Amino acid sequence: MNENIIDWCKDKAIKRIARIPVPLFLLALMVFVFSLLSPRYLTVSNIVNIVLQTASGVGIVAIASFMGICIGKTDLSLGATISCTGMLAAKILATEAAGSNPLLYILFAIVAAMLLGMTIGAFNGFILSRTNIPAFIITVGTLRIGETISRLLAGGSTIRINNAAFAMIGGGSFLNVVIGRRTIGLIPYAVVIMLILYIIFTIVMRKSSFGTYMYAIGGNREAAALSGINVDRIVFTVFIINGLVAAIGGIILASRLTAASANNGLGFEFNGIAAAVVGGASMKGGKSTPLRTLIGAFIITAMRNGFNMIGMSNAIQMISIGLVLIIIVGIDGIRSGRK
């Protein structure tokens, strides 16, 4: 009797452990290793810094990367969209007249940035839904267009943002504590925005027909079309959403830095892809979840932060992240080939 109870408890424990996402174990292992290499890694200030870096960078763009990969359409234009939307918001705020209502300028800047992001996404989605041109070709072209728009708006310089209320979006916090001589925001607004987005997309992917259709298209596009799913409309909608999400990322990044330059956001598309793939997304589409993608985003940020802590050069960091991505994609390819 006792042996049966013990076996039952073991089975329950194994099943519970099996439900824990594998990327979570990888994140825990990474934190453990870097905490041994650097005594400052697990300090409160650095943990908050990792979370804030995730929320104002890869954490947002990873949502859009996941959406594109889920339907089998990798979006390489996201970094440029972040750059030009953040630049547009900064440009509008830079024209703020003395004595005017700063909140109106903030609202106008946010709406304009979101519309620009959705326009870029709609451009991508329209071409991809109407042609058989590979997504990476179209989105690389859009990347160059977005980067050029950003440079034209900047006029070859960095635009400073002096609107204190706008700066609170990426730099403010609900709860501040004083540790030593530093004031640390424990619940940054940017983190709250990121978590709200992940909750929304988790509900969409789990509970809505739209999410079901996305997984179906990524799993087998032809079968999805034969089952009555309007594949073109879903692809078009996904890329509009991607543009909107990237614009939110651009706004948060510009707010956190209180400045916008043409280089802001460039390269984020690769970090977003890395986060989605590390989180379990298959480059063939139809796999993973927003939650796993969020864990992947934390892994990428924690890795970069740990590399900085131990003094690793940026070039070696990029090589290391690239190798991790290649290994994970390779493992995914081997697994897919066995099925």
Protein Blocks (a to p, Z undefined) as FASTA:
>chain_A
ZZmmmmmmmmmmmmmmmmpcfklmmmmmmmmmmmmmpmklmgmklmmmmmmmmmmmmmmm
mmmmmmmmmnopacfklmmmmmmmmmmmmmmmmmpcghiafklmmmmmmmmmmmmmmmmm
mmmmmmmmmmccdfklmmmmmmmmmmmmmmmmnnopacddfbfklmmmmmgcfbdcdehj
accdfbdfklmmmmmmmmmmmmmmmmmmklmmmmmmmmommlmmmnopafklmmmmmmmm
mmmmmmmmmmmmmmmnopacfkgophjlmmmmmmmmmnopafkgoiajfklmmmmmmmmm
mmmmmmmmnopafklmmmmmmmmmmmmmmmmmmmmmmZZ
